């Protein structure tokens, strides 16, 4: 009968850190869950060597903001969180599981007396599968650690020692897993939409866009038309070309297999070389002029508030995702402005306020998109999720990738596991 090893941090050689560091250094897919988190070194190294890492933590007094910051700046590490009712410690590595009492802290991995079982023996497969399914369940119910949530947590954490009569972490929006307590994880439709949107933007679109952009830059696959233009803008055009010239038809992207990073890189490099030399890059002759029109009309809150109805829609029509709605507009391009204003009660001020909030607001970007769809104060019609993503990504490419449905389908064709509709 096979027996899995037990690690307890007892005197001798059975520190939890020993199998943890070995597996962190070799696994390609790493999933970690621990309510207390202070140790980031091994995770940073795993990310740097190309491992896919998913980290689930608790936001509380025992989790250190500096450790989270190391991972937020390392890239390619998906981080989700709970604020309470989360106590599981699970480490998963390519079909191997560590399960027990250790947190991702110096105490849990080295100093404290712990009890951690390593499931890596023949016959452990079913148990590992059960642990993996549990991780997926709690991971799906957690929320994305955005920069805004991180900053709020850091501010609360830094002031927690001054709290005398109340728990300052109560100031964070509660995020808890489903438990036996009825309604413990109930969320409204708006909360569910926001959670899924954050996961799609920050864990799918943004890292995929960054990966493509990095390859284009590293391999010098840049076209002369985009000299002085942010690389994300050229990435947008590259993906547009991939969709129109290579991912032709729906089956091309719908049936595309999810690829490994190495396979994706080879394909992107092959297409990137063709992109730099093609005589048909699918770039409109007036593309840079369109970006200029967009910048002049919507590039600042003051510019937006100075726009007339005609000027505002002229700027919006520089965005492909907005023009795509012509498919559903009788009368074509000439009819789209009238349709837009009719569906928005001809209310110029409300549309201006919404665009100022969406493009130039300081809240989490995904939350601002959610406002445009759900909040009566900001809601506008004939304006969808991809309109917001492409609009803000074009004007503020440092904040979010300029992506629309065409780009998302190109990313699927290239082998990224992203939502394409």
C-alpha positions as CSV (number, residue, x, y, z in Angstrom):
1,X,0.0,0.0,0.0
2,X,1.4,3.4,-0.9
3,X,1.6,6.1,1.8
4,X,1.8,9.8,1.1
5,X,4.4,11.8,3.0
6,X,3.6,14.0,6.0
7,X,5.4,17.2,6.6
8,X,5.2,18.9,10.0
9,X,8.2,21.3,10.4
10,X,9.5,19.0,13.1
11,X,13.3,18.9,13.9
12,X,15.1,17.3,11.0
13,X,14.3,17.3,7.3
14,X,10.6,17.4,7.1
15,X,9.9,21.1,6.6
16,X,6.9,21.9,4.5
17,X,9.1,24.2,2.6
18,X,11.1,21.3,1.1
19,X,8.4,19.8,-1.2
20,X,6.8,23.2,-1.7
21,X,10.0,24.7,-3.2
22,X,10.7,21.6,-5.3
23,X,7.2,21.6,-6.8
24,X,7.1,25.4,-7.3
25,X,10.4,25.1,-9.3
26,X,9.1,22.5,-11.7
27,X,5.3,22.6,-12.1
28,X,3.7,24.3,-15.2
29,X,0.3,25.0,-13.6
30,X,0.3,26.0,-10.0
31,X,-2.8,26.7,-7.9
32,X,-2.5,27.9,-4.3
33,X,-5.1,28.8,-1.7
34,X,-4.3,30.1,1.8
35,X,-6.0,32.7,4.0
36,X,-2.7,34.1,5.2
37,X,-0.1,35.2,2.7
38,X,3.3,36.8,3.3
39,X,5.8,34.8,1.2
40,X,6.0,35.6,-2.5
41,X,9.5,34.6,-3.5
42,X,8.8,31.2,-4.9
43,X,5.7,32.3,-6.7
44,X,7.6,35.2,-8.4
45,X,10.2,32.8,-9.6
46,X,7.6,30.4,-11.0
47,X,5.9,33.3,-12.9
48,X,9.3,34.4,-14.3
49,X,10.0,30.9,-15.7
50,X,6.6,30.8,-17.4
51,X,4.4,28.8,-15.0
52,X,0.7,29.6,-14.9
53,X,-0.1,30.6,-11.3
54,X,-3.5,31.1,-9.7
55,X,-3.4,32.4,-6.1
56,X,-6.3,32.6,-3.7
57,X,-5.7,34.6,-0.5
58,X,-7.6,36.2,2.4
59,X,-7.5,39.9,2.8
60,X,-6.9,40.3,6.6
61,X,-4.4,41.5,9.1
62,X,-2.1,38.4,8.5
63,X,-1.7,38.9,4.8
64,X,1.0,41.4,3.9
65,X,0.3,44.0,1.1
66,X,4.0,44.0,0.1
67,X,3.9,40.3,-0.7
68,X,0.8,40.8,-2.9
69,X,2.4,43.8,-4.6
70,X,5.3,41.6,-5.7
71,X,2.9,39.4,-7.6
72,X,0.8,42.2,-9.0
73,X,3.9,43.7,-10.6
74,X,5.3,40.3,-11.7
75,X,2.6,39.8,-14.3
76,X,0.9,36.5,-15.4
77,X,-0.2,35.6,-11.9
78,X,-4.0,35.6,-11.4
79,X,-4.9,36.6,-7.8
80,X,-8.4,36.3,-6.3
81,X,-9.5,36.9,-2.7
82,X,-12.0,36.4,0.1
83,X,-12.4,38.7,3.1
84,X,-13.8,36.2,5.5
85,X,-15.1,32.6,6.1
86,X,-12.1,31.2,4.1
87,X,-9.7,28.9,5.9
88,X,-8.6,26.2,3.4
89,X,-4.9,25.6,2.6
90,X,-4.5,23.9,-0.7
91,X,-1.4,23.7,-3.0
92,X,-1.8,22.1,-6.4
93,X,1.0,21.3,-8.9
94,X,0.4,19.5,-12.2
95,X,-1.6,16.6,-10.6
96,X,0.1,16.7,-7.2
97,X,-1.5,18.1,-4.1
98,X,-0.3,19.4,-0.8
99,X,-3.1,19.7,1.8
100,X,-3.0,20.6,5.4
101,X,-2.6,23.4,8.0
102,X,0.2,25.5,6.5
103,X,-0.4,29.0,5.3
104,X,1.8,30.7,2.7
105,X,3.9,32.3,5.4
106,X,7.3,31.8,6.9
107,X,5.6,30.2,9.9
108,X,3.5,27.9,7.9
109,X,6.3,26.7,5.6
110,X,9.2,26.7,8.0
111,X,8.7,27.6,11.7
112,X,5.3,26.5,13.0
113,X,4.4,22.9,13.9
114,X,2.1,22.0,11.0
115,X,0.5,18.9,9.4
116,X,0.6,18.7,5.6
117,X,0.1,15.7,3.5
118,X,1.6,15.3,0.1
119,X,-0.5,13.4,-2.4
120,X,1.8,12.3,-5.2
121,X,1.7,8.5,-5.1
122,X,0.1,6.0,-7.4
123,X,-3.5,5.6,-6.1
124,X,-3.7,9.3,-5.1
125,X,-5.2,10.4,-8.4
126,X,-8.8,10.4,-7.3
127,X,-8.1,12.3,-4.1
128,X,-6.1,14.9,-6.0
129,X,-9.0,15.2,-8.5
130,X,-11.4,15.9,-5.6
131,X,-9.0,18.6,-4.2
132,X,-8.8,20.1,-7.7
133,X,-12.6,20.3,-8.0
134,X,-12.8,21.9,-4.6
135,X,-10.2,24.5,-5.6
136,X,-12.2,25.3,-8.8
137,X,-15.4,25.7,-6.7
138,X,-13.9,28.3,-4.3
139,X,-11.8,29.9,-7.0
140,X,-14.9,30.6,-9.1
141,X,-16.7,32.2,-6.1
142,X,-13.8,34.5,-5.2
143,X,-13.2,38.0,-6.8
144,X,-10.3,39.4,-8.7
145,X,-7.7,41.4,-6.7
146,X,-7.7,44.6,-8.8
147,X,-5.3,47.5,-8.2
148,X,-8.1,49.5,-6.6
149,X,-9.0,46.7,-4.1
150,X,-5.3,46.2,-3.4
151,X,-4.8,49.9,-2.6
152,X,-7.9,49.9,-0.4
153,X,-6.6,46.8,1.4
154,X,-3.1,48.3,1.8
155,X,-4.5,51.5,3.3
156,X,-6.7,49.5,5.8
157,X,-3.7,47.2,6.6
158,X,-1.4,50.2,7.3
159,X,-3.9,51.8,9.7
160,X,-5.0,48.5,11.3
161,X,-2.7,49.0,14.3
162,X,-4.5,52.2,15.2
163,X,-7.9,50.6,15.4
164,X,-9.1,50.3,19.0
165,X,-12.9,49.7,18.9
166,X,-13.6,48.1,15.6
167,X,-12.1,45.9,13.0
168,X,-10.8,48.1,10.2
169,X,-11.0,45.3,7.7
170,X,-14.8,45.5,7.9
171,X,-14.4,48.6,5.7
172,X,-13.6,46.2,2.8
173,X,-16.5,44.9,0.7
174,X,-17.3,41.5,2.0
175,X,-16.3,38.6,-0.3
176,X,-17.0,35.2,1.2
177,X,-17.3,31.6,-0.2
178,X,-20.5,29.6,-0.1
179,X,-20.9,27.7,3.1
180,X,-23.6,25.8,4.9
181,X,-25.0,29.1,6.1
182,X,-27.9,29.9,3.8
183,X,-27.3,32.9,1.7
184,X,-23.7,33.3,2.8
185,X,-22.5,33.9,-0.8
186,X,-25.6,35.4,-2.4
187,X,-24.8,38.0,-5.0
188,X,-27.0,40.3,-7.1
189,X,-27.0,40.1,-10.9
190,X,-24.9,43.3,-11.0
191,X,-22.3,41.8,-8.6
192,X,-22.2,38.6,-10.6
193,X,-21.7,40.5,-13.9
194,X,-19.0,42.6,-12.4
195,X,-17.1,39.6,-11.0
196,X,-17.2,37.8,-14.3
197,X,-16.2,41.0,-16.2
198,X,-13.2,41.5,-13.9
199,X,-12.1,37.9,-14.5
200,X,-12.5,38.3,-18.2
201,X,-10.6,41.6,-18.5
202,X,-7.8,41.1,-15.9
203,X,-7.2,37.4,-16.2
204,X,-7.9,36.8,-19.9
205,X,-7.8,39.9,-22.2
206,X,-5.1,41.9,-20.4
207,X,-2.4,39.1,-20.0
208,X,-3.1,37.8,-23.5
209,X,-2.8,41.2,-25.0
210,X,0.4,41.8,-23.1
211,X,1.9,38.5,-24.3
212,X,1.2,39.3,-27.9
213,X,2.5,42.9,-27.5
214,X,5.7,41.6,-25.8
215,X,6.4,39.2,-28.7
216,X,5.9,42.0,-31.3
217,X,8.3,44.2,-29.5
218,X,10.9,41.6,-28.7
219,X,11.0,40.4,-32.3
220,X,10.7,43.9,-33.7
221,X,7.6,43.1,-35.6
222,X,6.5,46.7,-35.9
223,X,5.1,48.4,-38.9
224,X,6.3,51.9,-39.9
225,X,2.8,53.3,-39.8
226,X,2.9,53.0,-36.0
227,X,6.1,54.8,-35.2
228,X,5.5,56.8,-32.0
229,X,2.2,55.0,-31.4
230,X,1.7,52.9,-28.2
231,X,2.4,49.2,-28.9
232,X,-1.1,48.2,-27.7
233,X,-2.6,50.2,-30.5
234,X,-0.5,48.3,-33.1
235,X,-1.4,45.0,-31.3
236,X,-5.0,45.9,-31.9
237,X,-4.4,46.3,-35.6
238,X,-2.2,43.1,-35.7
239,X,-5.1,41.1,-34.1
240,X,-7.6,42.7,-36.5
241,X,-5.4,41.5,-39.4
242,X,-5.1,38.0,-37.9
243,X,-8.9,37.8,-37.7
244,X,-9.5,39.0,-41.2
245,X,-6.7,37.3,-43.0
246,X,-6.1,34.0,-41.1
247,X,-9.0,33.3,-38.6
248,X,-11.5,33.5,-41.4
249,X,-15.0,32.3,-40.5
250,X,-16.3,31.3,-37.1
251,X,-15.0,27.8,-37.2
252,X,-11.4,29.0,-37.4
253,X,-11.6,30.5,-33.9
254,X,-14.4,28.4,-32.3
255,X,-12.5,25.1,-33.0
256,X,-9.0,26.5,-32.3
257,X,-7.2,24.5,-29.6
258,X,-5.9,26.2,-26.5
259,X,-2.1,26.3,-27.0
260,X,0.8,26.2,-24.6
261,X,2.8,29.5,-24.3
262,X,5.6,28.0,-26.4
263,X,3.2,27.0,-29.2
264,X,1.5,30.4,-29.0
265,X,4.8,32.2,-29.3
266,X,5.7,30.2,-32.4
267,X,2.4,31.0,-34.1
268,X,2.6,34.7,-33.2
269,X,6.2,34.9,-34.4
270,X,5.2,33.3,-37.7
271,X,2.3,35.6,-38.2
272,X,4.2,38.6,-36.8
273,X,6.8,38.2,-39.6
274,X,4.1,38.1,-42.2
275,X,2.4,41.2,-40.6
276,X,5.5,43.3,-41.0
277,X,5.8,42.5,-44.7
278,X,2.2,42.2,-45.9
279,X,0.9,44.6,-48.5
280,X,-2.6,44.1,-47.0
281,X,-2.4,44.9,-43.3
282,X,-6.1,45.8,-43.1
283,X,-5.4,49.2,-41.7
284,X,-7.8,51.9,-42.8
285,X,-6.1,54.7,-44.7
286,X,-7.4,57.2,-42.2
287,X,-6.8,55.1,-39.1
288,X,-4.5,57.5,-37.3
289,X,-6.7,60.4,-38.2
290,X,-9.6,58.5,-36.6
291,X,-7.5,58.2,-33.4
292,X,-6.8,61.9,-33.6
293,X,-10.6,62.6,-33.9
294,X,-11.2,60.4,-30.9
295,X,-8.5,62.1,-28.8
296,X,-9.8,65.6,-29.6
297,X,-13.4,64.7,-28.9
298,X,-13.1,62.4,-25.8
299,X,-9.5,62.7,-24.7
300,X,-10.3,64.8,-21.6
301,X,-13.4,65.5,-19.4
302,X,-13.3,69.1,-20.7
303,X,-13.3,68.0,-24.4
304,X,-16.3,65.6,-23.7
305,X,-18.3,68.4,-22.1
306,X,-17.6,70.7,-25.0
307,X,-18.9,68.2,-27.6
308,X,-22.2,68.8,-29.4
309,X,-24.3,65.7,-30.1
310,X,-22.9,65.5,-33.6
311,X,-19.3,65.8,-32.4
312,X,-19.8,63.2,-29.7
313,X,-21.2,60.6,-32.0
314,X,-18.5,61.4,-34.6
315,X,-15.9,60.5,-32.0
316,X,-17.7,57.3,-31.0
317,X,-17.9,56.2,-34.6
318,X,-14.1,56.1,-34.7
319,X,-14.5,52.9,-32.6
320,X,-15.1,49.7,-34.6
321,X,-17.2,48.1,-31.9
322,X,-19.6,51.1,-32.1
323,X,-19.8,50.9,-35.9
324,X,-20.5,47.1,-35.7
325,X,-23.9,48.0,-34.4
326,X,-24.6,49.2,-38.0
327,X,-25.5,45.6,-38.7
328,X,-28.6,46.1,-36.6
329,X,-29.4,49.7,-37.8
330,X,-31.7,50.2,-40.7
331,X,-30.3,52.9,-42.9
332,X,-26.6,52.3,-42.3
333,X,-24.1,54.8,-41.0
334,X,-26.3,57.8,-41.6
335,X,-28.9,56.4,-39.3
336,X,-26.7,55.3,-36.4
337,X,-26.4,58.8,-34.7
338,X,-30.2,59.2,-34.7
339,X,-30.7,55.7,-33.3
340,X,-28.1,56.4,-30.6
341,X,-29.7,59.6,-29.4
342,X,-33.3,58.3,-29.7
343,X,-32.4,55.3,-27.5
344,X,-30.7,57.7,-25.0
345,X,-33.6,60.1,-24.7
346,X,-31.7,62.8,-26.6
347,X,-29.9,63.5,-23.2
348,X,-26.6,65.0,-24.1
349,X,-25.6,65.8,-20.5
350,X,-26.2,62.3,-19.2
351,X,-24.2,60.8,-22.1
352,X,-21.4,63.3,-21.5
353,X,-21.4,62.5,-17.7
354,X,-21.3,58.7,-18.5
355,X,-18.3,59.0,-20.9
356,X,-16.4,61.2,-18.4
357,X,-16.9,58.6,-15.8
358,X,-16.2,55.6,-18.1
359,X,-13.0,57.0,-19.7
360,X,-11.6,59.3,-17.1
361,X,-12.9,57.9,-13.8
362,X,-10.6,56.7,-11.1
363,X,-12.6,53.6,-9.9
364,X,-11.9,50.1,-11.2
365,X,-12.4,50.1,-15.0
366,X,-14.6,47.0,-14.9
367,X,-16.8,48.6,-12.3
368,X,-17.2,51.6,-14.6
369,X,-18.3,49.4,-17.4
370,X,-20.8,47.8,-15.0
371,X,-22.1,51.2,-14.2
372,X,-22.7,52.0,-17.8
373,X,-24.8,48.9,-18.1
374,X,-26.6,48.8,-14.7
375,X,-26.5,52.1,-12.9
376,X,-29.4,54.4,-13.9
377,X,-27.2,57.4,-13.3
378,X,-24.7,56.3,-16.0
379,X,-26.6,53.7,-18.1
380,X,-26.5,54.4,-21.9
381,X,-27.9,52.3,-24.7
382,X,-26.6,51.2,-28.1
383,X,-23.3,50.9,-26.3
384,X,-22.0,47.5,-25.1
385,X,-19.1,45.9,-23.3
386,X,-16.8,45.8,-26.3
387,X,-17.6,49.4,-27.1
388,X,-16.3,50.4,-23.6
389,X,-13.2,48.1,-23.8
390,X,-12.1,49.4,-27.3
391,X,-13.0,53.0,-26.5
392,X,-11.1,53.2,-23.2
393,X,-8.3,51.0,-24.4
394,X,-7.6,53.2,-27.4
395,X,-7.6,56.4,-25.3
396,X,-5.9,55.0,-22.3
397,X,-4.0,51.9,-23.4
398,X,-2.0,51.9,-20.2
399,X,-5.2,51.0,-18.3
400,X,-6.9,48.3,-20.5
401,X,-6.2,46.7,-23.9
402,X,-8.1,48.2,-26.8
403,X,-10.1,45.1,-27.6
404,X,-13.3,44.3,-29.4
405,X,-15.0,41.1,-30.5
406,X,-12.8,40.8,-33.5
407,X,-9.6,41.0,-31.4
408,X,-11.0,38.5,-28.9
409,X,-11.7,36.0,-31.7
410,X,-8.1,36.5,-33.0
411,X,-6.8,35.7,-29.5
412,X,-8.8,32.5,-29.4
413,X,-7.4,31.6,-32.8
414,X,-3.9,32.2,-31.5
415,X,-4.6,29.7,-28.7
416,X,-5.5,31.8,-25.7
417,X,-8.3,30.6,-23.5
418,X,-10.3,33.8,-23.6
419,X,-14.0,34.7,-23.9
420,X,-14.6,35.7,-27.5
421,X,-18.3,36.8,-27.5
